[in-house]
Amino acid sequence: MCGITGVFAPGRDAARLAYFALYALQHRGQESAGIAAADGGTIRSHKAMGLLSAIFDEDILSDLSGHIAVGHTRYSTTGSSIVVNAQPLLERTELGDFAFAHNGNLTNTDDLRATLSPTTVLQATSDSEVMAKLIVESKGTMLDRIAAVLKVARGAYSIVLCTQDELYAFRDPWGVRPLCIGTLPDGGYIVASESCAFGPVGAQYLREVERGEILRITGKGLESHRTSVESAIPALCMFEYIYFSRPDSKLDERSIYMARYAMGRQLAKEHPIEADVVMAVPDSAVAGGIGYAAESGLPYVEGLIKNRYIGRTFISPDQKMRSRDVHLKFNPVVENLRGQRVVVVDDSIVRGTTTPRIVALLREAGAREVHLRITSPPIKHPCYLGVDMATYDELIAANYTVEEIRAKTGADSLGYLSLAGLMTAIGREREEMCVGCLTGEYPNVPATHQTRVLAKAEI
């Protein structure tokens, strides 16, 4: 899920621009962050565990001088959440140094690792480092090396890479993870996981980076190099629309907010119910909740207020508080719930541990009925392409029917958006998307990898 950005800004402080772009991408990863900057001769880097605001200050950013920068905010999949796995990674070749930042998850990491030189030393435990080392050990120009790696790496990877004087951005042939490019107001370019990163730096959205495309940005401008993608089917992750992307971003000219709004409307068509009000679980389900209300004709209300400062924290509640952790994150608006038949719109149910607590919280606040409506189909399969989607044993929809899930959540009714309804809402064809977590049919994932149940430690 990680957030990545690359900046080429002649005459400007690229690290500072990268910092503000990463701030807009903080929702894509909160475990570590880093920025590397190049000034034409030297690459300087700083990274650490935690949030951007705790890692960078004015003095650190001032030390990262240069007109080129790459940045990363990490959500761990392959590799432990430790500082050695924080990115950008710095590597050295006979061509010079480069900094490397990756969003995604490789599915043939073991095979790729086996092709590395026996003398290669891996410092980290992530698939990202294996890919960076492949570039180090390849031959030719940097463009040649990247193209060679694109031919052998399988899985999900959107990557930004900077040398001392060039910026590269490239995307896997399946286009699993998003990547887009924009133009900076005073000249230059910015690449980012999502278009919401462009606003804080005044950039204008240009387009998506195409699947299998390599962008090379130098003092002479932007070059596009296309690699062969004939054998790779399009496979953009469906969850970008449902949950990952910020609602003010867009994918292939489609507003994420409007896609989620349409999901809510479609959900109301598929699962209508007699009720008094509609609410959403903040924040990613809000657009869907508003859409459900618009289609159903029911009033939309705020039922839960989210504490913006609760997230991944170094301070864990004690056991008595842990049993009430949903109260730490959400506070009910009793006046909107008391005595009401409430439709609750949420984006997904994964493990099914939080949803029963939310239902109980709403009943404590006086809700007379609670009807769950989910803007994604049931999630029945793990993800092998960079999302911590749990194991088969942990996925509630892999083990229980919809009626059994309803009973476990304590809701009065439960309705999921259909797969066909999801595709209608987002305006995409099923053949263009990765829906492996819904159907068990994955793009570019070896059968041996698919049949292996992921252990918690692996993801």
SULPEHU-V593071 format. One record per backbone hydrogen bond with DSSP energy under -0.5 kcal/mol. NH is the residue of the N-H (numbers start at 0). CO is the residue of the C=O. Records with the same first field share a line. If there is no record, write none. Layout:
NH = CO ; CO
This chain:
2 = 72
4 = 70
5 = 190
6 = 68
7 = 188
8 = 66
11 = 8
13 = 11 ; 65
14 = 63 ; 65
16 = 12
17 = 13
18 = 14
19 = 15
20 = 16
21 = 17
22 = 18
23 = 19
24 = 20 ; 21
25 = 22
27 = 24
28 = 25
30 = 73
31 = 73
32 = 47
33 = 71
34 = 45
35 = 69
36 = 43
37 = 67
38 = 41
39 = 163
43 = 36 ; 41
45 = 34
47 = 32
49 = 30
53 = 50
54 = 50 ; 51
55 = 51
60 = 56
61 = 57
62 = 58
63 = 59 ; 60
64 = 62
66 = 37
67 = 37
68 = 6
69 = 35
70 = 4
71 = 33
72 = 2
73 = 31
78 = 76
81 = 79
84 = 81
85 = 82
87 = 99
88 = 99
90 = 97
92 = 95
95 = 92
97 = 90
98 = 161
99 = 88
100 = 159
102 = 157
104 = 155
106 = 153
107 = 153
111 = 107
112 = 108
113 = 109
114 = 110 ; 111
115 = 111 ; 112
119 = 116
121 = 119
122 = 120
129 = 125
130 = 126
131 = 127
132 = 128
133 = 129
134 = 130
135 = 131
136 = 132
137 = 133 ; 134
144 = 140
145 = 141
146 = 142
147 = 143
148 = 144
149 = 145
150 = 146
151 = 147 ; 148
152 = 148
155 = 104
156 = 154
157 = 102
158 = 169
159 = 100
160 = 167
161 = 98
162 = 165
166 = 216
167 = 160
168 = 214
169 = 158
170 = 212
171 = 156
174 = 171
179 = 191
180 = 206
181 = 189
182 = 203
183 = 187
186 = 183
188 = 7
189 = 181
190 = 5
191 = 179
192 = 3
196 = 193
197 = 194
198 = 194
199 = 195
200 = 197
201 = 198
202 = 197
203 = 182
205 = 180
206 = 180
208 = 178
211 = 170 ; 171
212 = 209
213 = 224
214 = 168
215 = 222
216 = 166
217 = 215 ; 220
220 = 217
222 = 215
224 = 213
226 = 211
231 = 228
232 = 230
234 = 173
235 = 431
236 = 175
237 = 433
239 = 236
240 = 237
241 = 237
242 = 238
243 = 238
244 = 239
248 = 245
250 = 253
253 = 250
254 = 252
255 = 248
256 = 246
258 = 254
259 = 255
260 = 256
261 = 257
262 = 258
263 = 259
264 = 260
265 = 261
266 = 262
267 = 263
268 = 264
269 = 265
270 = 266
274 = 272
275 = 340
276 = 340
277 = 298
278 = 342
280 = 344
281 = 279
284 = 280
285 = 282
288 = 284
289 = 285
290 = 286
291 = 287
292 = 288
293 = 289
294 = 290
295 = 291
296 = 292
297 = 292
298 = 275
300 = 277
302 = 300
304 = 330
305 = 303
306 = 328
307 = 305
309 = 306
310 = 308
312 = 310
315 = 313
321 = 317
322 = 318
323 = 320
324 = 321
326 = 323
327 = 323 ; 324
328 = 324
329 = 325
330 = 304
332 = 302
333 = 331
335 = 332
336 = 332 ; 333
337 = 333
338 = 365
339 = 336
341 = 339 ; 368
342 = 276
343 = 341 ; 370
344 = 278 ; 342
345 = 372
356 = 353
357 = 353
358 = 354
359 = 355
360 = 356
361 = 357
362 = 358
363 = 359
364 = 360
365 = 362
366 = 361
367 = 339
368 = 339
370 = 341
371 = 369 ; 412
372 = 343
373 = 414
374 = 345
378 = 348
379 = 377 ; 436
380 = 436
388 = 386
393 = 390
394 = 390
395 = 349 ; 393
396 = 349 ; 378
397 = 394
398 = 395
399 = 395
404 = 400
405 = 401
406 = 402
407 = 403
408 = 404
409 = 405
410 = 405
411 = 369
412 = 369
414 = 371
416 = 373 ; 375
421 = 417
422 = 418
423 = 419
424 = 420
425 = 421
426 = 422
427 = 422
431 = 428
432 = 429
433 = 235
434 = 432
437 = 434
438 = 434
439 = 435
441 = 439
445 = 443
448 = 445
449 = 445
450 = 446
451 = 447
452 = 450
457 = 454
458 = 454 ; 455
